[in-house]
């Protein structure tokens, strides 16, 4: 379906044409008409499906129709990275529409506090805010929410995971009762529906199943104890010298340990987590995108809402807690019909997590053992034998990497033995 088929304001259509948007994605095709009608919406769509444009395009059109009389739309998101990304997309389209926006995030009264407060009191058209920062402004004095016509909760499941439900309800209590509510979530567990019932009024529902990873992602799993992970990591990333790599860990304390080991091996890397200063996080991400270094070590703060082009390898240093998070993490690579690879380390206690991932992928995965070949000692065993996954030892010749890796077909990794044929 073409964007021109929707009843959008001409200025928005012009902006869409200028930004070279062509056909709609499924979430856009289903959500845009509902939002234009003014109905509440509960939508399930994962990262990478075009959901941000699915709500921004109709909202910008409605603001333009209304004339833009100050703050009318509040978008609440879990992380500052997502707030910045949405703000950047609004800037791109808003240039043609004449709509203003500001992302509100950060801790304490930093240098942006006064600018954020002015936007809240005098009114940009759209505010994109993280819950904590928004509450800090609200509790510091009177904030004008009397003209809010739309509330959008993006990545609602992530916000509940991060413990923001009470903060969100506090914000809602200070909004006009008559408003349009839009809730977007990457997953739809029962708690999201329970939360939605507190906020949404007779909502329309759009649900896109969690899609499988792109076919061009070469997914690989390796058994490794905690002590074996760092040396195994160094061995597996050797073929990716100079290529872009993100290493995900569920433990913030591991970031510095991984960075130290990479530095000892003269590999350029930076780390990002929620407890790193905002300015440092933004600089690290910007420098990574610019190619100033090629390895980024991060917690799940980067698994959603971040668009990084030409990413060659994703490493799950720790297996994700939820199978959906596995999809979000490895979905950072093989975008726009490119090729990429993912490597996931599996410990003896991860049998249930592997089975959950298999359930989402609807296929068995091969869990390989290569630590003994690399001189790192025997790989651990799953604590309990079980059906549904292959725990294989000797089929280890295939090394990780996209299928077009120049080293892949030329020869096997020197320590891995012959290629599996």
TAJO-V751740 format. One line per field, one symbol per residue. ss: DSSP state (~ for helix, > for strand, _ for the rest). psi: psi as a letter, one per 30 degrees, with the letter a starting at -180 (. if undefined). Layout:
ss: ???
psi: ???
This chain:
ss: _>~~~____~~~~~~~~~____>__~~~~~~~~~~~~___>>>>______~~~~~~~~~~~~~~~~______>>>>>__~~~~~~~~~~~~~~~~~~___>>>>________~~~~~~~~~~~__>>>>>~~~~~~~~~__________>>>>__~~~~~~___~~~~~~~~~______>>>>>>____~~~~~~~~~~____>>>>_________>>>>>>>__~~~~~~~~~~~_~~~____>>>>___~~~~~~~~~~~~~____>>>>_____~~~~~~~~~~~~~____>>>>_~~~__________>>>>______~~~~~~~~_________>>>>>>>____~~~~~~~~~~~____>>>_____________________>>>_____________~~~~~___________
psi: kkffflilkeeeeeeeeeghkcllleeeeeeeeeeefgllkjkjklkgfgeefefeeeeeeeeeeffihajfkkkklfleeeeeeeeeeeeeefeffhkllkkjllkliaffeeeeeeeeefjlekkjkkeeeeeeeeffakkjgfgkfkkkjkheeeeeegggeeeeeeeefglkejlkkkkkkflilefeeeeeffekjhklkkjkkjlllkfgkjkkkkkkleffeeeeeeeffefgkflkkkjkkfjeffeeeeeeeeefghkkllkklfgkkeeeeeeeeeeeefgflfkkklagffflgkjjlhkekkkjekklekeeeeeeeffflhlhgllllkkkkklfggeeeeeeeeeefhllljjljfeeeggglkkllkekkllfljikefigejllllfgkffefellkfffalkk.
